[in-house]
Each structure stands twice: as C-alpha cells, then as structure tokens.
Amino acid sequence: MLPGSLFAEGLDPYILAGIDQGTRQEVQTRVEERLTAEGFEILGSYSPAGDENLGVICVTNEHLKASAVQSGGLHGFAAVLRVGLIKTDSGIEVSYTNPLYWGNAYYRKEFPQVEEVYILLDQRFRTALADLSDSRFEAFGSRKGMTPAKLRKYHYMITMPYFHDVVVLDKGSSYGEAVARIESRAAAKGSEVKIVYSIKFPEQEMALFGTALTGENGETKFLPKIDFKDPRHIPFLPYEMLVLKDKVVSLHGKYRIALSFPDLSMGTFMKIVSTPGDIANAQRTVASK
C-alpha cells in the first residue's frame, strides 16, 4: 500500500513489514545492515523488559535530524523512529513506527512543512525491509485509523493531556549540566533508568534520550498489561526525555501511551493508572538535581 493511500484511509501507529527467519539477533543484524544501506543511522537497540525475544532498533537520518533542528522545541521528540522485532512461532516479526502517524502527532499543524521528509522516510523503510522472507507492509494499531486532523490535536479523552502538556523533570540547570547528569546517573550501578540512545544538538541546546525503564515499576510491570495483542506494539518503546536548554521534559504518559495504543480501553488504561507517574518518577532519578 502506498503512503498516499495510507494517508487517505487514516493512519495507524505501526507498519508490520513482515516476518523473517533466523534467530532474533540474526534478523536484527540483517535489518540493521539494510537500514544503514538506505541512509538510516542506528542510534541504539535493546530488549524491552529484558526479554530477549523482543528487540527495538532506534534510528534517525539526516532529514529527520534537520527537520527537528529547524523546527526546534518539542519537535526534538520527532528526531528518532523505531523498528521492533518480536520472536513468534512463525518467525521474527519486523515492524516499525509509521512515520506519517508519528510525524502528524508530533509536528501537528506544522506537519505540512515536513510532509515530504516523512513520505520519503516511509519509502526508505519499505525499501530497506522489502527482502524479508514474508513481506507484508500492513498497517496496524488502530481499528479505524486516525486522521491527520485528529492526530494533530490528539488526546485520549476530555481532561487528558495533549502533546504540549509535558512533564517537567528538571529545570534551572544548564544544557551541559543536564546532559552530564543524565549520562552519569544512568550509567551508575543500580540505576533504574538506562540510556538506549542519545542524540544531541549542542548548538540548539537540545538532546533526546531514549530510556529503558528497568525498575520494578518499569517495563516489566506495565508492558504485559497493555501490549498483549498481535501484532505487538513493541516499537512504542523506549520512552524518551528531552533536554531543552534549561529544562528536561518528557511527554506525559497519559498522552504518550495513549498515542501508542489508540484503541486502549478505559478498563485497560485503569490497570496502568500509576504508570505515567512511575515513568516520570524513574526519569527524575537521573534528570532532576
């Protein structure tokens, strides 16, 4: 299905590229090589919740970085996209975050200015992943799909946060101090937050960190409660935090999780009622003074 037709019918958060054969690590190595050949930069990878059957590859490219730098501010969250790998009985499922979905959500009314970049990103993903043994390219994650207009103003329901309603993890530190503190604390023994990737733009005093949440209230607690349907939504991780000049912020869990699981029922949402706060508290352990 071409990007234009996906756009017209409504957007899903993920694309199932297909299924490949081999061990999860073998498939991941091949996928990373193909992504690199298409101009993607591999920033980091990890196994969510410490499950070796799962893998996430975090990627960017020159156009994605340039768009985030030019737009600045909270658009820094859009500098990275993700590819997921899940071991199943039929092989290793390979999926990725739909660039058009996440681009509309994060750039909002400014998305038309970067739309060509995101269409090209989708085409490059499709080229890179075209040689999987069972190629599919099926959009998934939202039963009805989300229109661009809805994504640009998305919130789960009335009174719930929007994209711009960020959680402030720290303020008052310089950019350099904040980055150094995050890196030092995350590397410390016993830290419940580990850095999966970082991408830094010093001239803009902006840095994005993808964080693995390894504590008892982290991924092992909330992942089984929300990511239990096939295909899995694994590329929604890792959870990010963004250094912007003298602040460190993250997207509110009630926004970020709902955007990743737009069909999440209220009943399921209530099962993770503590998760947004748990995520913020964990990230504060490395970000806050």
C-alpha positions in Angstrom: 0.0 0.0 0.0 1.4 3.4 -1.0 1.9 6.1 1.6 -0.7 8.3 -0.1 -3.4 5.6 0.3 -2.5 5.1 3.9 -2.8 8.8 4.4 -6.2 8.9 2.8 -7.7 6.0 4.7 -6.4 7.1 8.1 -3.2 6.4 9.8 -2.1 3.6 12.1 0.9 3.9 14.6 2.8 0.9 13.2 3.6 -1.0 10.0 4.2 -4.7 10.0 6.9 -5.0 7.4 6.8 -8.8 7.5 8.4 -11.9 9.0 11.9 -13.2 8.6 13.6 -16.4 9.6 16.6 -16.9 11.9 17.3 -16.0 15.5 16.1 -12.7 16.7 19.7 -11.4 16.8 20.4 -12.7 13.3 17.4 -10.9 11.9 18.2 -7.8 13.8 21.7 -7.7 12.3 20.3 -8.1 8.8 17.7 -5.4 9.4 20.3 -3.0 10.8 22.5 -3.6 7.7 19.6 -2.9 5.3 18.5 0.2 7.2 22.1 1.5 7.1 22.2 0.9 3.4 19.1 3.1 3.0 20.7 6.0 4.8 19.4 5.4 8.3 21.7 5.9 11.3 21.5 3.2 14.0 21.5 5.0 17.4 21.0 2.1 19.7 19.0 -1.0 20.4 17.7 -3.0 23.4 15.3 -5.7 24.6 12.3 -4.2 26.3 11.6 -5.6 29.8 14.8 -7.6 29.5 13.0 -10.1 27.2 15.4 -11.5 24.6 12.5 -12.4 22.4 11.9 -8.7 21.9 14.1 -6.1 20.2 13.9 -2.4 19.3 16.2 -0.6 17.0 16.3 3.2 17.3 17.1 5.1 14.1 17.3 8.5 12.6 18.6 10.0 9.3 19.9 13.4 8.1 16.5 14.6 7.0 14.8 13.6 10.3 17.5 15.4 12.3 17.5 18.5 10.1 13.7 18.8 10.5 13.8 18.5 14.2 16.7 21.1 14.4 15.0 23.6 12.1 11.6 23.4 14.0 13.2 23.2 17.4 11.5 23.0 20.8 9.3 19.9 21.5 9.9 18.8 17.9 13.1 17.2 19.2 10.9 14.3 20.2 10.4 13.6 16.5 14.2 13.1 15.8 14.0 9.3 16.2 11.9 6.5 14.8 11.9 2.8 15.9 11.9 -0.7 14.5 10.6 -3.6 16.5 11.5 -7.3 16.4 9.3 -10.0 18.1 10.0 -13.7 18.1 6.9 -15.7 17.2 6.1 -19.3 16.3 6.2 -18.4 12.6 9.5 -16.4 12.7 10.7 -12.9 13.7 8.1 -10.2 13.1 9.6 -6.9 12.0 7.5 -3.7 12.4 8.3 0.0 12.5 6.7 3.2 13.7 4.6 4.7 10.9 6.4 7.9 10.0 3.2 9.7 8.8 1.4 8.8 12.1 4.1 10.0 14.4 5.0 12.9 12.3 1.5 14.3 12.3 1.2 13.8 16.1 4.5 15.5 16.9 4.6 18.3 14.3 0.8 18.9 14.5 -0.2 21.9 12.4 3.4 22.3 11.1 3.4 18.8 9.6 2.8 20.0 6.0 6.2 21.7 6.2 7.9 18.4 6.7 5.5 16.0 5.0 7.8 15.3 2.1 10.5 14.2 4.5 8.1 11.7 6.2 6.8 10.3 3.0 10.4 9.7 1.9 11.2 8.1 5.3 8.3 5.6 4.8 9.6 4.8 1.3 13.1 4.1 2.7 11.7 1.8 5.4 9.9 -0.1 2.7 12.9 -0.4 0.5 15.1 -1.5 3.4 12.7 -4.1 4.6 11.4 -5.4 1.3 13.5 -8.5 1.3 12.0 -10.2 4.4 11.1 -13.8 3.7 7.4 -13.0 4.2 6.9 -9.3 3.2 3.6 -7.7 4.2 3.6 -4.0 4.9 0.4 -4.0 6.8 -0.6 -1.0 8.9 -1.8 -1.8 12.4 -2.5 -0.4 15.8 -5.8 1.4 15.3 -9.0 -0.2 14.2 -10.4 2.8 12.3 -7.1 4.6 11.7 -6.5 8.2 12.8 -7.0 11.2 10.5 -4.2 13.7 10.3 -6.5 16.3 11.8 -7.2 14.2 14.8 -3.6 13.3 15.3 -2.5 16.9 15.3 -4.9 17.6 18.2 -4.7 14.2 19.8 -5.6 13.5 23.4 -7.2 10.3 24.8 -10.3 12.0 26.1 -11.5 15.2 27.7 -9.3 16.4 30.5 -6.4 14.2 29.3 -3.1 15.9 28.3 -2.1 16.9 24.8 1.3 16.7 23.2 2.4 20.1 24.6 1.4 19.2 28.2 4.8 17.8 29.0 6.1 16.6 32.4 9.0 18.8 33.6 11.6 16.5 35.1 14.1 19.3 35.9 14.6 23.0 35.3 17.3 25.5 36.1 20.3 23.5 35.0 22.4 24.4 32.0 22.2 22.2 29.0 25.6 20.8 29.6 24.9 20.1 33.3 21.6 18.4 32.5 23.2 16.1 29.8 26.2 15.2 32.0 23.9 14.4 35.0 21.6 12.2 33.0 24.5 10.2 31.5 26.4 9.9 34.8 23.4 8.7 36.8 22.1 6.4 34.2 25.5 4.7 34.0 25.6 4.2 37.7 25.2 0.8 39.2 21.7 0.2 40.4 20.1 2.9 38.2 16.5 2.0 37.2 16.9 4.1 34.0 19.4 3.0 31.3 20.2 5.0 28.2 19.3 3.1 25.0 20.4 6.0 22.7 21.1 9.7 22.8 21.1 12.2 20.0 22.5 15.7 20.7 22.2 19.1 19.1 24.6 21.3 21.2 24.1 24.4 19.1 20.4 24.3 19.8 21.0 23.1 23.4 18.7 20.1 22.7 19.3 16.4 23.4 17.0 13.5 23.1 17.5 10.4 25.3 15.7 7.0 24.8 15.5 5.4 28.2 15.0 1.8 29.2 12.9 1.6 32.5 14.4 -1.3 34.3 12.9 -0.9 37.8 10.1 -2.9 39.4 7.6 -0.2 38.3 9.0 0.0 34.8 8.6 -2.0 31.6 8.3 -5.4 33.3 5.2 -4.1 35.2 3.3 -2.1 32.5 4.3 -3.9 29.3 2.3 -7.1 29.8 -0.8 -5.1 30.8 -1.0 -3.1 27.6 0.9 -4.9 24.8 -0.8 -8.2 24.6 -2.5 -8.2 21.2 -0.9 -9.4 17.9 0.8 -7.8 16.2 2.8 -6.4 19.2 3.3 -2.7 19.6 6.9 -3.1 20.8 8.2 -0.1 18.7 6.5 2.3 21.1 9.5 1.9 23.3 11.9 3.2 24.6 10.4 6.1 26.5 12.1 9.4 25.8 13.1 12.5 27.7 14.3 15.7 26.0 16.8 18.3 27.3 15.8 21.8 26.1 18.1 24.5 27.2 17.5 24.8 31.0 14.7 22.1 31.2 14.4 18.4 30.9 10.9 17.2 29.8 9.1 14.1 28.8 5.8 13.5 27.1 3.0 12.9 29.6 2.3 9.2 30.0 -1.4 9.7 29.5 -0.6 11.2 26.1 2.4 9.1 25.0 1.0 5.7 26.0 -2.5 6.5 24.5 -0.9 7.7 21.3 1.0 4.4 21.1 -2.2 2.4 21.9 -5.1 4.4 20.5 -7.5 1.5 20.9 -6.7 1.1 24.6 -9.9 0.6 26.5 -10.6 2.6 29.6 -10.6 -0.7 31.6 -7.0 -1.4 30.4 -6.0 2.2 31.0 -7.1 1.9 34.6 -4.8 -1.1 35.0 -1.8 1.2 34.4 -3.2 4.2 36.3 0.1 4.5 38.2 2.4 4.1 35.1 2.6 7.7 33.9 3.7 8.8 37.4 6.0 5.8 37.7 7.7 6.7 34.4 8.2 10.3 35.4 9.5 9.3 38.9 12.0 6.9 37.3 13.2 9.5 34.8 13.6 12.1 37.6 16.1 9.9 39.3 18.5 10.6 36.5 17.3 14.0 35.4 16.5 16.0 38.5 19.0 18.0 40.5 
